[in-house]
């Protein structure tokens, strides 16, 4: 599977970056909270070929993600497991350490491949100690890479002032209807990767008539086009589905050729936020 890599060093700031190789597509498991649902979804996804699973403490399914990874015949080092520090826990150094340990316990894994701050801590004074703890988790080997989620331009700029190790990923809502070119570029400028969640705007654009019209006769679906748009724009994408048929369709988006409609797709940008948006918070 194709991969992207965050660089290991930022020449502009002379700082280390928490580099990581990431598959370009993974499975998101938000809202998979019925008993056994997430376990089956991750098991199916791994059998299809997914090697990136994105969960979070807030999703309540770390235990099932870990079980599916452990029960898989795929070697552990070939599966990238992402989880996140819940915002209500991002209040200081000790809380960050403690909750990473709890996530590891719930996952039943020896390490987390990528640990993200789920959103900028609501208390601005907590942001530096939380990140210091993230850096220490990295140095202790509990996590293999660290990053952020839902950080806006000003959050990234502030982070650069106190970080010893820059994030490898900024995970944000990104899709043809909210293209965030400036934020995407700012993320790349610090050597990090953009990870795109909600490529179909939480399903709100799954049957978008404009995009469906563009895709007619081209041999792929509108959802596949939206997913591939993220990949073609240099982002990792994590569509959610617990249905194996849809998981396969999403996975096959990697083979889609958007060359005939990419210019039209780029005009779909309408700053459509489908859910919460901490990137605009102070």
C-alpha positions as CSV (number, residue, x, y, z in Angstrom):
1,X,0.0,0.0,0.0
2,X,1.2,3.5,-0.7
3,X,2.5,5.5,2.2
4,X,3.3,9.0,3.2
5,X,6.0,10.0,5.6
6,X,6.4,13.0,8.0
7,X,10.0,14.2,7.9
8,X,12.3,13.8,10.8
9,X,13.8,17.3,11.0
10,X,12.5,20.8,10.2
11,X,15.4,22.8,8.7
12,X,13.6,26.1,9.3
13,X,13.2,25.7,13.1
14,X,16.1,23.2,13.6
15,X,13.7,21.0,15.6
16,X,13.1,17.3,15.6
17,X,9.8,16.1,14.0
18,X,8.0,12.9,15.2
19,X,8.3,11.2,11.9
20,X,6.2,8.3,10.9
21,X,5.3,6.2,7.8
22,X,1.6,6.2,7.3
23,X,-0.7,4.3,4.9
24,X,-2.6,6.8,2.7
25,X,-5.9,5.2,3.7
26,X,-7.2,3.8,7.0
27,X,-10.4,3.0,8.8
28,X,-12.0,5.5,11.1
29,X,-14.1,3.9,13.9
30,X,-15.9,6.9,15.4
31,X,-19.5,6.1,16.6
32,X,-18.9,2.3,16.4
33,X,-20.0,1.7,20.0
34,X,-22.5,-1.2,19.8
35,X,-21.0,-4.3,21.4
36,X,-18.9,-6.2,18.9
37,X,-19.5,-3.6,16.1
38,X,-16.0,-2.1,16.2
39,X,-14.3,-5.5,16.7
40,X,-16.0,-6.9,13.6
41,X,-15.4,-3.8,11.5
42,X,-11.7,-3.7,12.3
43,X,-11.4,-7.4,11.7
44,X,-13.0,-7.0,8.3
45,X,-10.9,-4.0,7.4
46,X,-7.7,-5.8,8.2
47,X,-8.7,-8.8,6.0
48,X,-9.4,-6.4,3.1
49,X,-6.0,-4.9,3.4
50,X,-6.3,-1.8,5.7
51,X,-3.2,-1.3,7.8
52,X,-4.2,1.9,9.6
53,X,-6.9,2.1,12.3
54,X,-7.9,5.4,13.9
55,X,-9.7,5.4,17.2
56,X,-9.8,7.6,20.3
57,X,-10.6,7.4,24.0
58,X,-13.7,9.5,23.3
59,X,-15.0,6.8,21.0
60,X,-15.2,4.2,23.7
61,X,-13.9,1.4,21.5
62,X,-10.2,1.2,22.1
63,X,-10.6,-2.3,23.7
64,X,-12.2,-3.7,20.6
65,X,-9.7,-2.1,18.3
66,X,-6.9,-3.7,20.3
67,X,-8.5,-7.1,20.3
68,X,-9.0,-7.1,16.6
69,X,-5.3,-6.1,16.1
70,X,-4.1,-8.7,18.5
71,X,-6.3,-11.4,17.0
72,X,-5.1,-10.6,13.5
73,X,-2.6,-12.8,11.6
74,X,-1.0,-9.6,10.4
75,X,2.3,-8.8,12.3
76,X,1.8,-6.0,14.8
77,X,4.5,-3.8,13.3
78,X,2.5,-3.8,10.0
79,X,-0.6,-2.2,11.5
80,X,-0.6,1.5,12.5
81,X,-2.9,2.1,15.5
82,X,-3.9,5.7,16.2
83,X,-5.6,6.9,19.3
84,X,-6.2,10.2,21.0
85,X,-5.9,12.0,24.3
86,X,-9.5,13.1,25.1
87,X,-9.9,16.8,25.4
88,X,-11.3,16.6,29.0
89,X,-8.1,14.8,29.9
90,X,-5.8,17.3,28.2
91,X,-5.5,19.4,31.3
92,X,-1.8,18.9,32.3
93,X,1.3,16.8,32.3
94,X,0.3,14.0,34.7
95,X,-3.2,13.6,33.2
96,X,-1.7,13.2,29.8
97,X,0.7,10.5,31.0
98,X,-2.0,8.7,33.0
99,X,-4.5,8.6,30.1
100,X,-2.0,7.3,27.6
101,X,-1.2,4.5,30.0
102,X,-4.9,3.8,30.3
103,X,-5.3,3.8,26.5
104,X,-2.5,1.3,26.2
105,X,-4.2,-0.9,28.9
106,X,-7.5,-0.8,27.0
107,X,-5.9,-1.5,23.7
108,X,-3.8,-4.3,25.2
109,X,-0.9,-3.3,23.1
110,X,2.8,-2.6,24.0
111,X,2.9,0.7,22.2
112,X,0.7,3.2,20.3
113,X,1.9,4.0,16.8
114,X,0.5,7.5,16.8
115,X,-0.9,9.4,19.8
116,X,-2.8,12.6,19.1
117,X,-4.0,15.5,21.3
118,X,-7.7,15.3,20.2
119,X,-8.2,19.0,20.2
120,X,-6.3,22.1,21.5
121,X,-6.7,22.0,25.3
122,X,-9.4,24.4,26.3
123,X,-7.2,26.0,28.9
124,X,-4.4,27.7,26.9
125,X,-2.0,27.4,29.8
126,X,-2.3,23.6,29.7
127,X,-1.1,23.3,26.1
128,X,2.6,23.4,26.8
129,X,2.6,20.9,29.7
130,X,0.3,18.6,27.7
131,X,2.7,18.7,24.8
132,X,5.7,18.2,27.1
133,X,4.1,15.0,28.3
134,X,3.5,13.9,24.7
135,X,7.2,14.4,24.0
136,X,8.1,12.4,27.1
137,X,5.7,9.5,26.1
138,X,7.6,9.5,22.8
139,X,11.0,9.4,24.4
140,X,9.9,6.6,26.8
141,X,8.7,4.4,23.9
142,X,5.1,4.2,25.0
143,X,4.2,5.9,21.6
144,X,6.1,5.8,18.4
145,X,4.9,9.1,17.1
146,X,3.0,12.1,18.4
147,X,0.7,14.6,16.8
148,X,-2.4,16.8,17.1
149,X,-6.0,16.9,15.9
150,X,-8.2,19.9,15.1
151,X,-5.4,22.4,15.5
152,X,-5.8,25.6,13.5
153,X,-3.2,27.9,12.0
154,X,-2.7,29.8,15.3
155,X,-2.6,26.7,17.3
156,X,0.3,25.3,15.2
157,X,2.1,28.6,15.3
158,X,1.9,28.7,19.1
159,X,3.0,25.0,19.3
160,X,6.1,25.8,17.4
161,X,7.2,28.2,20.1
162,X,7.4,25.6,22.9
163,X,7.7,22.3,21.2
164,X,11.0,20.4,21.4
165,X,9.5,17.8,19.0
166,X,7.1,18.9,16.3
167,X,4.0,16.9,15.5
168,X,4.0,14.3,12.7
169,X,0.3,14.7,12.0
170,X,-2.5,17.3,12.2
171,X,-5.9,15.4,11.9
172,X,-8.7,17.7,10.7
173,X,-11.9,17.6,8.7
174,X,-10.8,17.8,5.1
175,X,-12.7,17.0,1.9
176,X,-13.8,18.6,-1.4
177,X,-16.3,20.8,0.5
178,X,-13.9,22.1,3.1
179,X,-10.5,22.2,1.5
180,X,-8.5,24.2,4.1
181,X,-5.7,24.9,1.7
182,X,-3.9,27.3,4.1
183,X,-4.1,25.0,7.1
184,X,-3.1,22.0,5.0
185,X,0.0,24.0,3.7
186,X,0.9,25.2,7.2
187,X,0.8,21.6,8.4
188,X,3.1,20.5,5.6
189,X,5.4,23.5,6.3
190,X,6.2,22.1,9.8
191,X,7.0,18.7,8.2
192,X,3.7,17.1,9.3
193,X,1.1,15.2,7.4
194,X,-2.6,16.2,7.2
195,X,-4.9,13.3,8.2
196,X,-8.4,13.9,6.7
197,X,-11.4,12.7,8.7
198,X,-15.0,12.9,7.4
199,X,-14.1,12.8,3.7
200,X,-17.9,12.7,3.1
201,X,-18.7,15.3,5.7
202,X,-20.1,12.8,8.2
203,X,-22.2,11.3,5.4
204,X,-23.8,14.6,4.6
205,X,-22.2,14.6,1.1
206,X,-22.5,10.9,0.4
207,X,-25.1,11.5,-2.3
208,X,-23.9,15.0,-3.4
209,X,-25.6,15.6,-6.7
210,X,-22.9,17.8,-8.1
211,X,-20.2,15.2,-7.5
212,X,-22.4,12.4,-8.7
213,X,-22.9,14.2,-11.9
214,X,-19.2,14.7,-12.4
215,X,-18.6,10.9,-11.8
216,X,-21.2,9.6,-14.3
217,X,-19.6,7.2,-16.8
218,X,-16.2,7.3,-15.3
219,X,-16.3,4.0,-13.5
220,X,-16.2,5.1,-9.9
221,X,-18.6,6.5,-7.3
222,X,-18.9,10.0,-5.8
223,X,-17.8,8.7,-2.4
224,X,-14.7,7.1,-4.0
225,X,-14.0,10.4,-5.7
226,X,-14.2,12.4,-2.5
227,X,-11.8,9.9,-0.7
228,X,-9.3,10.0,-3.6
229,X,-9.5,13.8,-3.7
230,X,-8.0,13.8,-0.2
231,X,-5.2,11.4,-1.2
232,X,-4.4,13.3,-4.4
233,X,-4.1,16.4,-2.3
234,X,-1.4,14.8,-0.2
235,X,-3.5,13.8,2.9
236,X,-4.0,10.6,4.6
237,X,-7.7,9.7,4.7
238,X,-9.7,7.7,7.2
239,X,-13.3,7.0,6.0
240,X,-15.5,5.3,8.5
241,X,-17.6,2.2,7.7
242,X,-18.6,-0.9,9.5
243,X,-19.9,-2.5,6.3
244,X,-17.3,-4.8,4.6
245,X,-18.7,-4.0,1.1
246,X,-18.4,-0.3,1.7
247,X,-15.0,-0.7,3.3
248,X,-13.8,-2.5,0.2
249,X,-15.3,0.3,-2.0
250,X,-13.5,2.9,0.1
251,X,-10.2,1.0,-0.1
252,X,-10.4,0.8,-3.8
253,X,-10.6,4.5,-4.0
254,X,-6.8,4.5,-4.2
255,X,-7.1,3.3,-7.8
256,X,-9.4,6.0,-8.9
257,X,-8.2,8.5,-11.6
258,X,-9.6,12.0,-11.0
259,X,-7.7,13.7,-13.8
260,X,-10.9,14.4,-15.8
261,X,-12.8,16.0,-13.0
262,X,-10.2,17.4,-10.5
263,X,-10.6,21.0,-11.6
264,X,-14.4,20.8,-11.1
265,X,-14.0,19.1,-7.7
266,X,-11.7,21.9,-6.6
267,X,-14.6,24.3,-7.1
268,X,-16.8,22.5,-4.6
269,X,-15.1,24.2,-1.6
270,X,-17.8,25.9,0.5
271,X,-16.2,25.8,4.0
272,X,-18.8,23.2,4.9
273,X,-18.1,22.1,8.5
274,X,-20.1,18.9,9.2
275,X,-19.4,18.8,12.9
276,X,-17.4,20.5,15.6
277,X,-14.5,22.8,14.6
278,X,-11.9,23.5,17.3
279,X,-9.6,24.9,14.6
280,X,-11.3,28.3,15.0
281,X,-11.3,28.4,18.8
282,X,-8.8,30.7,20.7
